[in-house]
């Protein structure tokens, strides 16, 4: 059994006391120190960064998006693929210039990348100007670690416990504002897909208490957020570790029954845990948007077994068919890995067939990226990068054709959309339909945050264009 403990109220009170001390010290300065929080990776990382900003606000920091004027830079990193790590490290490398120009500046790295020992050693050796490195399990200890970093003549601090995980609540959150609110419902993963680093850097599954989630959701609705996005490495596993009757479909129904004008989205779902009850709940709850992100990763059964995914290609097809039987207009998006170690041309052809049969609204395609410490990284891999890239290009072409056809089928239809922001051009707005399709339309920015009816007038592979019908939805 995983060794997961709950952080005590005394421990959290100690962190709040640190925040108070730093707030008092910063209030005595001629101007509030400025922080810049730079985030890479998934929506869970975005939610973690909102907590970091919340703690920084309590500690008396203001915020900037300029690394040159920041007194403190916090880089929240990702480890899912090598490209994400290289991008983060490249940008951290550029910070040597800002540190040189502003010697008192403090630089902190956190998140999934630095939970890995070999990456911490790389930072230790190659980035000597980084002051603080803390892993995913140290997030709640950020005030304490920052205070130590700010002490004069204090050496560099590296903290990343290798534990199954901890539960904690009650830390401040500073949300980005706007229409959408991230609401984490659990952390960690128990699946151990052979290619994936997440269980090693995020720990075991830890569900938040239903009472806390429901209270937070109710507050978000009262605060005017229109899109509540439930987050977890595998939201379908919610509640399994709580020992009660609460599970993810139950949670959807409870949140969906709250008064207010809002919609619910969620990610990510694992196919082996996507039950008929989940799809029935989605179909029966008007607040839950009709879109599911359901990564299939491969269409070949041998590869799926090597990946430790827990289902076959046929089981995946059956789940997608059942979802569409209940919700004919549901949008299904997915992830797929090309070039898993040992994947043959014939096995890749099975992936192409599944893509053509299921007909995904959108597909996120990735070349296999070996992750140190995962079983797949040690598997023999006889195929060249060029061979894998050729397959990747074929898959992309096949999916783009499907996406373009499915997008074009919406032209002429009218949908209720949530206007969620301003576009790149003057007078342009962005919106999302229930199917999570990006829609561009013309309108005044005062409409942001409202539900409107819009008629689709055009399509591309990636987005739709529309015009408002003048009716409030």
C-alpha positions in Angstrom: 0.0 0.0 0.0 1.3 3.5 -0.8 2.6 5.4 2.2 0.6 8.6 2.0 0.2 11.0 5.0 -1.7 14.1 5.6 0.2 17.3 6.4 -0.7 18.4 9.9 -2.4 21.7 10.7 0.7 22.6 12.8 2.9 22.1 9.8 0.7 24.3 7.6 0.5 26.9 10.4 4.3 27.0 10.4 4.3 27.9 6.7 1.6 30.6 7.2 3.9 32.1 9.9 6.7 32.2 7.4 4.5 34.0 5.0 3.6 36.5 7.6 7.2 37.2 8.5 8.2 37.7 4.9 5.1 39.9 4.3 6.2 42.1 7.2 9.8 42.3 5.9 8.7 43.1 2.4 6.2 45.8 3.6 9.2 47.6 5.1 10.9 47.9 1.7 10.6 51.1 -0.4 8.7 49.0 -3.0 7.3 45.6 -3.0 9.6 43.0 -4.5 8.4 41.5 -7.9 8.1 37.9 -8.8 7.8 36.1 -12.2 6.3 32.6 -12.3 7.1 30.8 -15.6 5.1 27.6 -16.2 5.7 24.7 -18.5 3.6 21.6 -19.1 0.1 20.5 -18.2 -2.9 22.1 -16.6 -1.9 20.6 -13.3 1.3 22.6 -13.4 -0.8 25.7 -14.2 -2.8 25.0 -11.0 0.4 24.5 -9.0 1.7 27.8 -10.3 -1.5 29.5 -9.1 -0.8 28.1 -5.6 2.8 29.5 -5.8 1.5 32.9 -6.8 -1.0 32.7 -4.0 1.7 32.1 -1.5 3.9 34.8 -3.0 1.0 37.3 -2.7 0.7 36.5 1.0 4.4 37.0 1.3 4.1 40.6 0.0 5.3 40.1 -3.6 3.9 41.9 -6.6 4.1 40.3 -10.0 5.8 41.0 -13.4 6.2 39.2 -16.6 9.6 40.6 -17.2 12.5 38.4 -16.0 14.8 41.5 -16.1 12.8 43.4 -13.4 11.9 40.4 -11.3 13.5 40.1 -7.9 12.4 36.4 -7.8 11.9 34.0 -10.7 10.2 30.7 -10.2 10.3 28.2 -13.1 7.7 25.4 -12.8 9.0 22.6 -15.1 7.6 19.6 -16.9 9.2 16.1 -17.4 6.7 14.3 -19.7 8.9 14.6 -22.8 12.5 15.5 -23.5 11.4 18.5 -25.5 9.7 20.1 -22.5 12.8 19.7 -20.4 15.1 21.1 -23.1 12.9 24.1 -23.6 12.8 24.8 -19.8 16.6 24.4 -19.5 17.2 26.6 -22.5 15.2 29.4 -21.0 16.8 28.9 -17.6 20.2 29.2 -19.4 19.2 32.6 -20.6 18.5 33.8 -17.1 22.2 33.9 -16.4 22.2 37.3 -18.1 19.4 38.7 -15.9 21.2 37.4 -12.8 24.4 39.1 -13.9 22.6 42.4 -14.5 20.8 42.0 -11.2 23.0 40.1 -8.7 20.4 40.1 -5.9 17.9 38.3 -8.1 16.8 34.8 -6.8 16.1 32.0 -9.2 14.1 28.9 -8.2 13.2 25.8 -10.2 10.4 23.4 -9.2 8.0 20.9 -10.7 8.3 17.5 -12.3 11.6 17.9 -14.1 13.5 18.6 -10.9 11.9 15.7 -9.0 14.4 13.5 -11.0 17.8 13.1 -9.4 19.7 13.2 -12.7 18.1 16.5 -13.6 18.9 18.0 -10.2 22.5 17.0 -10.7 22.6 18.6 -14.1 21.2 21.8 -12.6 23.7 21.6 -9.8 26.6 21.3 -12.2 25.5 23.4 -15.2 23.4 26.2 -13.7 25.3 27.5 -10.7 23.2 30.7 -10.5 20.0 28.8 -9.6 19.4 29.4 -5.9 16.6 27.0 -5.0 15.4 23.7 -6.5 12.4 22.0 -5.0 10.4 18.9 -6.2 6.7 18.3 -6.5 6.3 17.1 -3.0 7.8 20.3 -1.5 5.2 22.7 -2.9 3.5 23.3 0.4 6.9 24.0 1.9 7.7 26.8 -0.5 7.5 29.6 2.0 10.0 27.9 4.3 12.4 27.1 1.5 12.2 30.6 0.1 12.9 32.2 3.5 16.0 30.0 3.8 17.1 31.1 0.3 16.8 34.8 1.2 19.1 34.5 4.2 22.5 36.2 3.6 25.4 33.9 2.7 23.0 30.9 2.5 24.2 28.3 0.1 22.1 26.8 -2.7 19.1 24.7 -1.6 18.0 21.4 -3.2 14.9 19.7 -1.8 13.1 16.8 -3.4 12.0 14.0 -1.1 11.3 10.6 -2.8 8.0 9.8 -1.2 4.6 8.4 -2.2 3.0 11.7 -1.6 1.2 13.9 0.9 -2.3 15.4 1.3 -2.7 19.0 2.2 -5.3 21.8 1.9 -5.7 25.4 2.8 -2.8 27.1 1.0 -3.7 30.3 -0.8 -4.3 30.4 -4.5 -4.0 33.3 -6.9 -5.9 32.4 -10.1 -5.1 33.9 -13.4 -8.6 35.3 -13.6 -10.8 35.3 -16.7 -13.5 32.7 -17.5 -11.8 29.4 -16.7 -10.8 28.0 -13.3 -8.6 25.0 -12.7 -9.8 22.8 -9.9 -7.5 19.9 -9.0 -9.4 16.9 -7.6 -6.4 14.6 -7.1 -2.7 14.2 -7.6 -0.4 11.4 -8.6 -0.9 8.2 -10.7 -0.9 4.5 -10.0 -0.9 3.2 -13.6 2.8 3.0 -14.3 2.6 3.0 -18.1 6.0 1.8 -19.2 6.9 5.0 -21.1 5.7 7.5 -18.5 7.6 9.3 -15.8 4.5 10.8 -14.1 4.1 8.2 -11.3 7.7 8.6 -10.4 7.6 12.4 -10.1 4.1 13.0 -8.9 3.7 10.1 -6.6 0.7 7.8 -5.9 -2.9 8.8 -6.4 -4.2 11.0 -3.7 -7.8 12.2 -3.9 -8.8 15.5 -2.3 -11.8 15.3 0.1 -15.1 15.6 -1.6 -16.2 18.3 0.9 -13.2 20.5 0.0 -13.7 20.1 -3.7 -17.4 20.8 -3.6 -16.8 23.9 -1.4 -14.2 25.2 -3.8 -16.4 24.5 -6.8 -19.3 26.4 -5.2 -17.0 29.4 -4.4 -15.7 29.4 -8.0 -19.2 29.6 -9.3 -20.1 32.3 -6.9 -17.0 34.3 -8.0 -18.3 34.2 -11.6 -16.1 31.6 -13.3 -18.0 30.1 -16.2 -15.8 27.0 -16.9 -14.8 24.7 -14.1 -12.0 22.4 -15.2 -11.5 19.4 -13.0 -7.9 18.2 -13.1 -6.0 15.0 -12.2 -3.4 12.7 -13.8 -6.3 10.2 -14.1 -9.6 11.8 -13.0 -11.5 8.5 -13.5 -9.6 7.1 -10.4 -11.0 9.8 -8.1 -12.2 8.5 -4.8 -10.6 5.0 -5.0 -8.3 5.8 -2.1 -10.9 7.5 0.1 -12.7 4.3 1.1 -16.2 5.8 0.7 -18.8 5.7 -2.0 -17.6 8.9 -3.8 -16.2 8.4 -7.3 -15.7 10.6 -10.3 -19.2 10.2 -11.8 -20.6 11.0 -8.4 -18.4 14.1 -8.2 -19.6 15.3 -11.7 -23.2 14.9 -10.6 -22.7 16.8 -7.4 -20.9 19.7 -9.0 -23.3 19.7 -11.9 -26.3 20.1 -9.6 -25.1 23.4 -8.2 -27.0 26.6 -9.1 -25.4 29.0 -11.5 -24.4 29.6 -15.1 -21.3 27.5 -15.8 -20.0 24.4 -17.5 -17.8 21.6 -16.4 -14.8 20.1 -18.2 -12.2 17.6 -17.1 -9.0 15.9 -18.0 -7.3 13.5 -18.2 -9.2 10.2 -18.5 -7.6 6.8 -18.8 -9.5 4.4 -21.1 -9.3 1.4 -18.7 -11.1 3.4 -16.1 -13.6 5.2 -18.4 -16.7 3.3 -17.5 -20.2 3.2 -18.9 -21.3 4.9 -15.8 -19.0 7.8 -16.6 -20.5 8.2 -20.1 -24.0 7.9 -18.7 -23.3 10.6 -16.2 -21.9 12.9 -18.9 -25.0 12.3 -21.1 -27.4 13.0 -18.2 -25.7 16.1 -16.8 -26.4 19.3 -18.7 -23.5 21.2 -17.1 -20.9 18.6 -18.2 -19.6 19.6 -21.7 -19.8 16.9 -24.4 -16.1 16.4 -24.9 -13.7 13.8 -23.5 -9.9 13.6 -23.9 -9.3 9.8 -23.9 -5.7 8.9 -24.9 -5.3 5.6 -26.7 -1.5 5.8 -27.4 -1.5 2.9 -29.8 -3.9 0.8 -31.9 -1.8 -2.4 -31.6 -2.5 -4.9 -28.8 1.1 -6.1 -28.4 2.3 -2.5 -28.1 -0.5 -1.6 -25.7 0.5 -4.5 -23.5 4.2 -3.4 -23.6 3.0 0.1 -22.7 1.0 -1.4 -19.7 -2.1 0.4 -20.7 -4.6 -2.2 -19.5 -6.9 -2.4 -22.6 -6.9 -3.5 -26.2 -7.7 -1.6 -29.4 -11.1 -3.3 -29.6 -12.0 -2.3 -26.0 -11.1 1.3 -26.9 -13.3 1.1 -30.0 -16.2 -0.2 -27.9 -15.8 2.6 -25.3 -15.8 5.3 -28.0 -18.8 3.7 -29.7 -20.7 3.6 -26.4 -20.0 7.2 -25.7 -21.2 8.2 -29.2 -24.3 6.0 -28.8 -25.3 8.0 -25.7 -24.0 11.4 -27.0 -24.0 11.4 -30.8 -22.4 14.8 -30.9 -19.6 14.1 -28.4 -16.1 15.2 -29.3 -13.4 12.7 -28.6 -9.8 13.8 -28.6 -6.8 11.7 -27.9 -3.0 11.2 -27.6 -0.9 8.8 -29.6 2.7 7.8 -29.4 4.6 7.0 -32.6 7.8 5.0 -32.4 7.4 3.2 -29.1 10.4 0.8 -28.8 10.1 -2.1 -31.1 6.9 -0.9 -32.8 6.9 -2.4 -36.3 5.4 -1.1 -39.6 2.5 -3.6 -39.3 1.8 -2.5 -35.7 1.9 1.1 -36.7 -0.7 0.3 -39.4 -3.1 -0.8 -36.6 -2.8 2.7 -35.1 -3.6 4.2 -38.5 -6.7 1.9 -38.8 -7.9 2.9 -35.3 -7.6 6.6 -36.1 -9.5 6.2 -39.4 -12.3 4.1 -37.7 -12.8 6.1 -34.5 -12.5 9.4 -36.2 -11.1 11.7 -33.5 -12.0 15.4 -33.5 -8.4 16.2 -32.7 -5.3 14.1 -32.1 -2.2 15.1 -30.2 0.6 13.1 -31.8 4.0 12.6 -30.2 7.2 10.8 -31.2 8.3 8.5 -28.4 10.6 10.2 -25.9 12.6 8.0 -23.6 12.4 8.9 -19.9 15.2 7.9 -17.6 14.1 5.3 -15.1 11.0 4.0 -17.0 10.9 0.4 -18.2 10.4 1.5 -21.9 13.7 3.3 -21.8 15.5 0.0 -21.4 13.6 -1.8 -24.3 15.4 -2.6 -27.5 14.5 -0.2 -30.3 15.8 -1.2 -33.8 14.1 1.5 -35.8 15.7 4.8 -36.8 14.6 8.3 -36.0 14.0 8.8 -39.8 11.7 5.8 -40.0 9.7 7.0 -37.0 9.4 10.5 -38.4 8.0 9.1 -41.7 5.3 7.2 -39.8 4.6 10.3 -37.7 4.1 12.4 -40.8 1.7 9.8 -42.3 -0.3 9.7 -39.1 -0.5 13.5 -39.0 -1.7 13.6 -42.6 -4.4 11.0 -41.9 -5.7 12.8 -38.8 -5.6 16.2 -40.5 -7.8 14.9 -43.2 -10.3 13.6 -40.6 -10.2 16.8 -38.6 -10.8 19.0 -41.6 -13.8 16.9 -42.6 -15.3 16.9 -39.1 -14.8 20.6 -38.7 -16.4 21.3 -42.0 -19.5 19.4 -40.9 -20.3 22.1 -38.4 -20.7 24.9 -40.9 -24.2 26.2 -41.0 -25.1 24.9 -37.5 -25.8 27.0 -34.5 -24.3 26.3 -31.1 -24.3 27.7 -27.6 -20.8 28.9 -27.0 -18.8 30.4 -24.1 -17.0 33.5 -25.1 -13.7 33.1 -23.3 -11.3 35.8 -24.5 -10.2 38.3 -27.1 -8.6 37.2 -30.4 -5.4 38.4 -32.0 -7.2 40.9 -34.3 -9.1 44.0 -33.2 -12.7 43.2 -32.6 -12.1 39.5 -32.6 -13.3 37.2 -29.8 -12.6 33.5 -29.1 -15.1 31.0 -27.9 -15.6 27.3 -27.2 -18.5 25.1 -28.0 -19.6 22.2 -25.8 -17.3 20.0 -28.0 -14.3 22.2 -27.0 -13.8 23.5 -30.5 -12.0 26.8 -30.9 -14.3 29.4 -32.5 -13.4 32.9 -33.8 -16.1 35.5 -34.1 -16.6 39.3 -34.1 -18.0 41.1 -31.1 -17.3 43.6 -28.3 -15.0 42.5 -25.5 -17.7 43.1 -23.0 -19.2 39.8 -24.2 -16.2 37.8 -22.7 -17.6 35.5 -20.0 -21.0 35.2 -21.5 -22.9 32.4 -23.2 -24.2 33.2 -26.7 -25.6 31.4 -29.6 -23.3 31.5 -32.7 -23.8 30.2 -36.2 -20.7 28.5 -37.7 -19.8 30.2 -41.0 -16.4 28.6 -41.9 -13.9 26.0 -40.8 -10.2 25.1 -40.9 -8.4 22.0 -39.6 -7.9 23.6 -36.2 -10.7 26.2 -35.7 -14.2 27.4 -36.7 -15.4 30.9 -37.5 -18.9 32.1 -36.6 -21.2 35.0 -36.3 -23.3 35.8 -33.2 -27.1 35.3 -33.8 -27.9 38.1 -31.4 -29.5 35.7 -28.9 -28.2 35.2 -25.4 -27.9 31.5 -24.8 
